[in-house]
Amino acid sequence: AQTVTQSQPEMSVQEAETVTLSCTYDTSESDYYLFWYKQPPSRQMILVIRQEAYKQQNATENRFSVNFQKAAKSFSLKISDSQLGDAAMYFCAYRSPTSGTYKYIFGTGTRLKVLA
Amino acid sequence: DAGVTQSPTHLIKTRGQQVTLRCSPKSGHDTVSWYQQALGQGPQFIFQYYEEEERQRGNFPDRFSGHQFPNYSSELNVNALLLGDSALYLCASSLYGLDGRKLFFGSGTQLSVL
């Protein structure tokens, strides 16, 4: 069975600085999808960034980028120029490549605090 | 364009009771998934509905059941509530053709079981 581990329960970053959130996963599958979701106090899970395992190029979305290390099964999220609005819970998630599956496996999350 | 809407936002029940949670998917979406998020944990997959049928199920007992209606909206039913069922219940929608590569989540229903 696949597992997702986020070993940092809480992180802090100064406004305008850069922070990296860690995520490791375990799977025997060779192709899969990885995601980072943000959950602000409104509780709605918001997709931050997605990575397909077959793509070697790291995904980027504006200030958000990932460092995908397939052999090490590591998927970290880098947030550049941190803003107060980035404060939230961040969840790493895994999805099997099996067609028709909507089962995402989430980690336990990292709470990000942004200091003014 | 309305996103995923869930009702109610909060609910308090007692042990042994039954509860029904509701979800309307994002406009144009036809697939609904339900997740349970316990305090301090990540969401856990309960089940997924498409074409009014349960297509995939996570590791949850039969006390958890669901339904999808012709307009794609969905209900989650939990019978014989336990204290451990207290959690945030999230609904997510997608378009089946996107094959689960992008889920849109609602803001959830916070269920407290006393």
Interface residues (C-beta under 8 A of the other chain):
Chain A: V4 Y33 Y37 S42 R43 Q44 M45 I46 L47 R50 F91 A93 R95 S99 G100 T101 Y102 K103 Y104 I105 F106 G107 T108 G109
Chain B: G3 T31 S33 Y35 G40 Q41 G42 P43 Q44 F45 Q48 R55 Q56 G58 L88 L90 A92 S94 Y96 D99 G100 R101 K102 L103 F104 F105 G106 S107 G108 Q110
